[in-house]
Amino acid sequence: MSASKDVELADFCMPQRAYLRALASMVVEGYYLATEIMRLASSVHGGSYEERSLLERVVLPLEHAGYVSLQLRSDENGVSRTVPLVSPTEKLIGEYVFPLLDHVERGAGKDLCLLLRRPLGDILACTKAPDGRSRGLALDALAIRLMVLLNLVYIDARVHGTATDGTMAQLLFESTSLLLSRWQVHCRNAEMVTLDDVATAVGLSYVLRSDVVVMVGMEAIEPRSQRFACEVMENSKLRIAMINRADLECVERAPSAIIDVLNRESRLVLARG
């Protein structure tokens, strides 16, 4: 969200603004567990929350302001309580998501923006499309959607997925809030992310002056490449995170799982500046 929007939302407290940022990072309308958004808001945007007062102090004021749509459902585990679900409204998407898509469209085109507005599961499915252009757009969209969850800003694509017939994409992002500010994301649409893939990304990081390399594999990560990444991190300041298909499916089900994945790889990645 821009600084001007924060001024408009000055009546909201910091946890409420952080919650809005986290909800906006979902990009598409759809209902999510209120606690899922809380976890993202806390880990990525610096909000501080108590779960027992989340509904009253955060969600309901945002619903009243027209930014959040709220549903209450019965707990599926048989517990006698209701579970709050939240969705971004058209107002939130119009004020905060569309400007993000406009920024992407200027650098990457309208077709990518259209794909970004679809659920993450649809984007993952498109990585298996029969035509290379669709696969390539999906790789770009996947990288952007994952990094938007972390409040990173899309800078440029060194290699668009459409230029590789949907086999690979390399995109750059920056953060103004994390200690490690320049992120280099490599999406590899193959059976395995190999040692050569990681070595190439590491070499490129010195040219691009990246702080973090994220390797996103549509399937598996070769064990040798994981060991190599650990060796690089032990002997340099570069941080490397590996994300495989199972991780992506976890993030599709629960967006805050991206935090667990990155903390598993290197807790320093999400250190705040």
Beta strands, then each sheet from edge to edge (+ up, - down):
strand 1: 32-33
strand 2: 68-74
strand 3: 82-88
strand 4: 153-159
strand 5: 168-174
strand 6: 182-188
strand 7: 192-193
strand 8: 212-217
strand 9: 220-221
strand 10: 239-243
sheet 1: 1+ 3- 2+
sheet 2: 4+ 5- 6+ 8+ 10+
sheet 3: 7+ 9+
end
